[in-house]
Amino acid sequence: MAQQTGVDRVVPKWHAFLERWPDPTALAARPLGDLLSLWSGLGYPRRARNLHLAAQQMVDEHGGAVPDDLDALLRLPGVGPYTARAVLAFAFERDVGLVDTNIARVLARVGGASLRPRAAQDAADGLVPADRGWLWNQSLMELGATFCRPTPRCVGCPAHPDCAWATAGRPDPDPAAGSAGVSRRQAPFAGSDREARGRVLAALVDAPLADDAARAIAAGVVESGVRAEQVVDGLRRDGLVVRREDGTLALP
C-alpha cells in the first residue's frame, strides 16, 4: 500500500484491510472487487490486483502462508527484489540486505562511487551483520531518511568517518545520483490517466456504470474522448473492471 503512496493515507486503509482479511486465505476467498472498494483513494489499483493474485497463489502453493524463501516470494505477482527481501528481513528477520532509495544513497556515498543495481545489492547483502538483519536494515533506512538525504546533513552523521564521498570533500558528481536505479521521478498526477482511472474505479464502488458514463468520468480528467476510452479499455484489460450481462461495467 505504501509503494508510491503517503503513509498518512495508508494507515487507516491498512487497519481496515487487516480487520477484514487478516491472512492470505481470507483475502483469496473474496472477489477482487471487495479489495478494490477498500483500496479506493490509494491509487495504483494494479497493486490491489497483484495482492489479490498473490494471496490466491499463496493459498494454492503455500498452504495459505506467506513463503519465507526468496525465490518463492519473487514468483508472487507484483513482488520484486525489494519487496521480497523486505518481507524476509522484516517479517522473518533474515540476514538479507535491502536496497531502496535511501539505502542506495548511503551505499553510494560511503563507497564513493555510483553503483549499478547488482553491485548495490551485493554490497547491501555483504554488510548485514549476522543475526541483525532486521535492525541493520531499519537503521540504514533511517540513516538515509535523516542524514544521508538528497541534500545531505553530514554534520552528526554516524557514517561520516567512513564515508568516502564526505571525507573527499563531497566532490561533484554526487555518487548517489541515479545510483542503483531506484530513484525515479514520479509523473504528475493531476490530469493523468492514473487520476482518470482512479475516478472511474471510485464511481464503480458505488454502482455499475454504462460505458458512456464511465468514459464521461474519465474525460472530465483527461479532457479527451479518445484518451477517456483508452482509460476505460485499459481498466478492463487489467482485470480491474468487468462487463456484466446487462452491458454495464462493474468491479470484478
C-alpha positions in Angstrom: 0.0 0.0 0.0 2.8 2.4 0.8 4.5 2.0 -2.6 4.3 5.5 -4.1 1.5 6.4 -1.6 1.9 8.5 1.5 1.8 6.7 4.8 -0.8 9.0 6.3 -3.2 7.9 3.6 -2.2 4.2 4.0 -2.6 3.8 7.8 -6.4 3.8 8.0 -6.7 1.6 4.9 -4.1 -0.8 6.4 -6.1 -1.2 9.6 -9.3 -1.7 7.8 -7.7 -4.3 5.5 -6.3 -6.3 8.3 -9.7 -6.3 10.1 -11.4 -7.7 7.0 -8.7 -10.0 5.7 -6.2 -11.0 8.4 -4.4 -13.6 6.3 -4.0 -14.7 2.6 -6.7 -17.3 2.8 -9.3 -14.7 3.9 -8.4 -12.3 1.1 -8.2 -15.0 -1.6 -11.7 -16.1 -0.8 -13.2 -12.7 -1.6 -13.7 -11.2 -5.1 -11.2 -8.6 -6.3 -14.0 -6.0 -6.3 -14.1 -6.1 -2.5 -10.4 -5.2 -2.3 -10.7 -2.5 -4.9 -13.5 -0.9 -2.9 -11.4 -0.7 0.1 -8.4 0.4 -1.9 -10.2 3.4 -3.4 -8.2 6.5 -2.8 -4.8 4.8 -2.6 -4.1 4.9 -6.3 -2.2 2.4 -8.5 -5.0 -0.3 -8.3 -2.8 -2.8 -10.1 -1.2 -3.2 -6.7 -4.5 -4.4 -5.3 -5.0 -6.8 -8.2 -1.5 -8.2 -7.7 -2.0 -8.5 -4.0 -5.2 -10.5 -4.6 -3.5 -12.7 -7.1 -0.6 -13.2 -4.7 -3.0 -14.3 -1.9 -4.6 -16.8 -4.3 -1.1 -18.2 -5.2 -0.1 -18.4 -1.5 -3.3 -20.5 -0.9 -2.7 -22.7 -3.9 1.1 -23.2 -3.5 2.0 -22.5 0.2 -1.0 -23.6 2.3 -2.2 -20.0 2.8 1.1 -18.9 4.3 3.5 -16.2 3.2 6.6 -18.0 1.9 9.9 -17.4 3.6 12.0 -18.3 0.6 13.4 -15.6 -1.8 12.6 -17.4 -5.0 9.1 -18.3 -3.9 8.4 -14.7 -2.9 9.8 -13.4 -6.3 7.3 -15.7 -8.1 4.3 -14.0 -6.4 2.5 -11.4 -8.7 3.7 -7.9 -8.1 6.7 -8.9 -5.8 10.1 -7.6 -6.9 13.5 -7.8 -5.4 13.0 -5.1 -2.9 9.6 -6.3 -1.6 10.8 -9.9 -1.4 13.8 -9.0 0.6 11.8 -6.6 2.8 9.5 -9.5 3.7 12.4 -11.7 4.5 14.2 -9.0 6.6 11.2 -7.6 8.5 8.7 -10.4 8.7 11.2 -13.3 9.1 14.2 -11.4 10.4 16.6 -13.0 7.8 20.0 -11.6 7.2 19.4 -10.1 3.7 20.2 -6.6 2.5 17.7 -4.2 1.2 18.2 -1.5 -1.5 15.7 1.3 -1.6 16.2 4.9 -2.5 17.5 5.9 1.0 19.9 2.9 1.3 21.2 3.3 -2.2 22.3 6.8 -1.4 24.1 5.6 1.7 25.9 2.8 -0.1 27.0 5.0 -3.0 28.3 7.9 -0.8 30.0 5.7 1.8 31.7 3.7 -1.0 32.4 6.9 -3.0 31.1 5.6 -6.3 27.8 5.2 -8.1 26.5 1.6 -8.1 24.6 -0.5 -10.6 21.7 -2.4 -9.2 23.5 -5.8 -9.0 26.5 -4.2 -7.3 24.3 -2.3 -4.9 22.5 -5.5 -3.9 25.7 -7.4 -3.4 27.1 -4.6 -1.2 23.9 -4.4 0.8 23.9 -8.2 1.4 27.6 -8.2 2.3 27.2 -5.6 5.0 24.5 -7.2 7.1 25.8 -8.3 10.5 25.0 -11.8 11.5 21.6 -12.1 13.2 21.0 -8.4 12.9 19.2 -8.2 9.5 16.0 -6.5 10.9 17.8 -3.9 12.9 20.5 -3.2 10.3 18.1 -2.5 7.5 15.9 -0.3 9.7 19.0 1.6 10.7 20.2 2.1 7.2 16.8 3.3 6.1 16.7 5.8 8.9 20.2 7.0 8.2 19.2 7.7 4.6 16.0 9.4 5.6 17.5 11.7 8.3 21.2 12.4 7.4 22.0 11.0 4.0 19.2 12.8 2.3 19.3 14.1 -1.3 20.8 17.3 0.2 22.9 15.6 2.9 23.3 16.5 6.5 26.8 15.3 7.1 27.3 17.0 10.5 26.5 14.5 13.1 26.0 11.6 10.7 27.3 8.4 12.3 28.6 7.2 9.0 30.6 10.3 8.3 34.1 8.9 9.4 33.7 6.0 7.0 32.1 7.9 4.1 34.5 8.2 1.2 32.5 10.9 -0.5 32.2 13.1 2.6 35.9 12.7 3.6 36.9 13.6 0.0 35.1 16.9 0.4 31.8 15.9 -1.4 33.1 16.4 -4.9 30.8 16.5 -8.0 29.2 14.5 -9.2 27.4 13.1 -6.2 27.8 9.3 -6.5 24.2 8.9 -5.1 22.7 10.5 -8.2 21.0 7.7 -10.1 22.8 5.0 -8.1 21.2 1.5 -8.2 18.5 2.8 -10.5 15.9 3.0 -7.6 15.2 6.8 -7.6 12.7 7.7 -10.3 10.8 10.9 -10.6 7.0 10.3 -10.5 4.9 11.8 -13.3 2.4 14.5 -12.2 -0.9 13.0 -11.0 -3.3 15.9 -11.9 -4.8 15.3 -15.3 -3.1 12.0 -15.8 -4.6 8.7 -16.9 -3.9 7.5 -13.3 -6.2 10.1 -11.9 -8.9 9.2 -14.5 -8.6 5.5 -13.7 -9.0 6.3 -10.0 -12.1 8.4 -10.6 -13.8 5.7 -12.7 -13.0 3.0 -10.1 -14.2 5.2 -7.3 -17.5 5.7 -9.1 -17.8 1.9 -9.6 -17.5 1.4 -5.9 -21.0 3.0 -5.6 -22.7 1.3 -8.5 -22.1 -0.2 -12.0 -21.8 2.3 -14.9 -22.7 2.3 -18.5 -19.8 2.7 -21.0 -20.6 6.3 -21.8 -20.9 7.3 -18.1 -17.5 5.7 -17.4 -16.0 7.5 -20.3 -17.5 10.8 -19.3 -16.0 10.5 -15.8 -12.6 9.8 -17.4 -13.0 12.6 -19.9 -13.6 15.0 -17.0 -9.9 14.4 -16.0 -8.0 13.8 -19.3 -10.2 16.2 -21.4 -10.0 13.9 -24.4 -12.6 11.4 -25.6 -10.0 9.2 -27.2 -7.9 9.1 -24.0 -11.1 8.5 -21.9 -12.0 5.5 -24.0 -8.4 4.2 -23.6 -8.6 4.7 -19.9 -11.8 2.6 -19.6 -10.5 -0.1 -22.0 -7.2 -0.2 -20.0 -9.1 -0.9 -16.8 -10.9 -3.8 -18.5 -7.7 -5.2 -19.9 -6.1 -5.0 -16.5 -8.9 -7.0 -15.0 -10.0 -4.1 -12.7 -13.3 -3.7 -14.4 -15.7 -6.3 -15.9 -18.7 -6.1 -18.2 -21.9 -7.5 -16.7 -24.6 -9.4 -18.6 -26.7 -6.3 -18.9 -23.8 -4.5 -20.6 -22.8 -2.2 -17.7 -19.3 -2.0 -16.2 -18.6 -3.1 -12.6 -15.9 -4.1 -10.3 -14.9 -7.8 -10.6 
